[in-house]
């Protein structure tokens, strides 16, 4: 009988010990998940304007129903400026070679600032600026563009999609 009580007590101790270990592990996991919320970049939060240049691009076309991608160095930098940036209000204006737009939606999440421009013709442009320096205080950036505009002259134009890689100089206004 004593042996049976010792066995029951030993099992109870093991169950309690395992419960404590598992419980602590679960609590630690919950704390770690809560800490995954990104810390907002003060640099990106304070931006008022950017002057961006892109030296490399990637684009794709469909040939025979299959997408074909190609990357290339640009002979001259593609450029755009972003003005009147207000991350709190979620607004900005884009001016440059891609498209001028004053109805740009801005979203700051952690160390990434997104500028989303949807044109009346369905064109989508997304500029993403990272809180990571490339060189000389410039911030790494990528501009993505996708559009499909029917020409209305018979044969439809193919969809256009491209990405441009470069960086942005921080402006003071």
C-alpha positions as CSV (number, residue, x, y, z in Angstrom):
1,X,0.0,0.0,0.0
2,X,2.8,2.3,0.9
3,X,4.5,1.6,-2.5
4,X,1.3,2.5,-4.3
5,X,1.0,5.8,-2.4
6,X,4.6,6.6,-3.2
7,X,3.9,5.9,-6.9
8,X,0.8,8.1,-6.9
9,X,2.7,10.9,-5.1
10,X,5.6,10.6,-7.5
11,X,3.3,10.8,-10.5
12,X,1.5,13.8,-9.1
13,X,4.9,15.5,-8.6
14,X,5.9,14.8,-12.2
15,X,2.5,16.1,-13.5
16,X,2.9,19.3,-11.4
17,X,6.5,19.8,-12.6
18,X,5.5,19.3,-16.2
19,X,2.6,21.6,-15.8
20,X,4.9,24.3,-14.5
21,X,7.4,23.9,-17.3
22,X,4.7,23.9,-20.0
23,X,2.9,26.8,-18.4
24,X,6.0,28.9,-18.3
25,X,6.9,28.0,-21.9
26,X,3.4,29.1,-23.0
27,X,3.6,32.4,-21.1
28,X,7.1,33.1,-22.5
29,X,5.7,32.4,-26.1
30,X,2.8,34.8,-25.5
31,X,5.2,37.5,-24.3
32,X,7.5,36.9,-27.4
33,X,4.5,37.2,-29.7
34,X,3.5,40.5,-28.1
35,X,7.0,41.8,-28.5
36,X,6.9,41.1,-32.3
37,X,5.0,44.3,-32.8
38,X,7.5,46.4,-34.7
39,X,8.9,49.5,-33.2
40,X,8.1,52.6,-35.3
41,X,11.1,54.1,-37.0
42,X,11.6,57.7,-35.7
43,X,13.5,58.5,-38.9
44,X,10.6,57.4,-41.2
45,X,8.1,59.0,-38.9
46,X,9.7,62.4,-39.2
47,X,10.1,62.5,-43.0
48,X,8.7,65.5,-44.9
49,X,10.2,64.8,-48.3
50,X,12.3,62.4,-50.3
51,X,14.3,62.5,-53.5
52,X,14.6,58.9,-54.8
53,X,16.8,57.5,-57.6
54,X,16.7,54.0,-58.9
55,X,19.6,52.4,-60.8
56,X,18.3,48.8,-61.4
57,X,15.0,47.4,-62.6
58,X,13.2,44.1,-63.1
59,X,10.3,43.7,-65.4
60,X,8.2,40.9,-66.8
61,X,6.1,40.1,-69.9
62,X,4.0,37.2,-70.8
63,X,5.3,35.2,-73.8
64,X,3.2,32.2,-74.9
65,X,1.1,32.5,-71.8
66,X,4.2,32.2,-69.5
67,X,5.7,35.1,-67.5
68,X,9.3,36.0,-68.5
69,X,11.3,38.2,-66.1
70,X,14.5,40.2,-66.8
71,X,16.6,42.5,-64.6
72,X,18.9,45.3,-65.9
73,X,21.0,48.2,-64.9
74,X,19.4,51.4,-66.0
75,X,21.6,53.7,-68.3
76,X,20.4,56.7,-66.3
77,X,18.7,56.7,-62.9
78,X,15.0,56.8,-62.8
79,X,13.9,59.4,-60.3
80,X,10.9,60.6,-58.3
81,X,10.3,63.0,-55.4
82,X,7.9,62.6,-52.6
83,X,6.6,65.8,-51.0
84,X,4.3,66.8,-48.1
85,X,4.8,63.4,-46.4
86,X,2.5,63.1,-43.3
87,X,2.6,59.5,-41.9
88,X,0.2,60.4,-39.1
89,X,-2.4,61.6,-41.6
90,X,-1.4,59.0,-44.2
91,X,-0.9,61.4,-47.1
92,X,1.8,62.5,-49.5
93,X,2.4,63.7,-53.1
94,X,4.6,62.0,-55.6
95,X,6.3,63.9,-58.4
96,X,8.6,62.4,-61.0
97,X,9.1,60.3,-64.1
98,X,6.8,57.5,-63.1
99,X,3.6,59.5,-62.5
100,X,2.6,62.7,-60.7
101,X,0.0,62.0,-57.9
102,X,-1.4,64.0,-55.1
103,X,-3.7,61.3,-53.7
104,X,-1.1,59.0,-52.3
105,X,-1.9,56.9,-49.3
106,X,1.0,56.5,-46.7
107,X,1.3,53.7,-44.2
108,X,4.2,53.5,-41.7
109,X,4.7,50.1,-40.1
110,X,7.8,49.6,-38.0
111,X,10.9,50.2,-40.1
112,X,9.0,50.4,-43.4
113,X,7.1,53.3,-45.0
114,X,4.8,52.5,-47.9
115,X,3.4,55.0,-50.4
116,X,0.5,53.6,-52.4
117,X,-0.8,55.3,-55.5
118,X,-3.8,53.9,-57.4
119,X,-4.5,55.8,-60.6
120,X,-7.9,56.4,-62.1
121,X,-6.9,54.0,-65.0
122,X,-6.1,51.2,-62.6
123,X,-2.4,51.7,-62.5
124,X,-0.8,50.8,-59.1
125,X,2.4,52.3,-57.9
126,X,4.0,51.4,-54.5
127,X,7.1,53.0,-53.2
128,X,8.5,51.3,-50.1
129,X,11.2,53.1,-48.1
130,X,13.1,51.1,-45.5
131,X,14.7,52.5,-42.3
132,X,18.0,51.1,-43.5
133,X,20.8,53.2,-44.9
134,X,22.3,52.4,-48.2
135,X,25.1,55.0,-48.0
136,X,25.6,58.7,-47.2
137,X,22.4,58.9,-45.1
138,X,20.3,57.6,-48.0
139,X,17.5,55.1,-47.3
140,X,17.1,51.9,-49.3
141,X,13.9,51.9,-51.4
142,X,12.0,49.9,-54.1
143,X,9.3,51.2,-56.4
144,X,6.8,48.7,-57.9
145,X,4.4,49.4,-60.7
146,X,1.7,47.4,-62.4
147,X,-0.8,48.5,-65.0
148,X,-3.1,47.2,-67.7
149,X,-4.6,49.8,-69.9
150,X,-6.5,48.8,-73.0
151,X,-5.6,51.0,-75.9
152,X,-9.0,51.0,-77.6
153,X,-7.3,50.6,-81.0
154,X,-8.0,46.9,-81.6
155,X,-5.2,44.7,-80.2
156,X,-5.0,44.9,-76.4
157,X,-1.7,46.1,-74.8
158,X,0.0,43.6,-72.5
159,X,0.0,44.2,-68.8
160,X,3.1,46.2,-67.6
161,X,4.8,45.4,-64.3
162,X,8.2,46.4,-63.1
163,X,10.2,47.0,-60.0
164,X,12.9,49.6,-59.5
165,X,15.6,49.4,-56.9
166,X,17.6,52.3,-55.4
167,X,17.6,54.7,-52.5
168,X,16.2,58.0,-51.3
169,X,17.8,61.2,-50.0
170,X,16.0,62.6,-47.0
171,X,14.7,66.2,-47.6
172,X,14.1,68.9,-45.1
173,X,10.6,70.0,-46.3
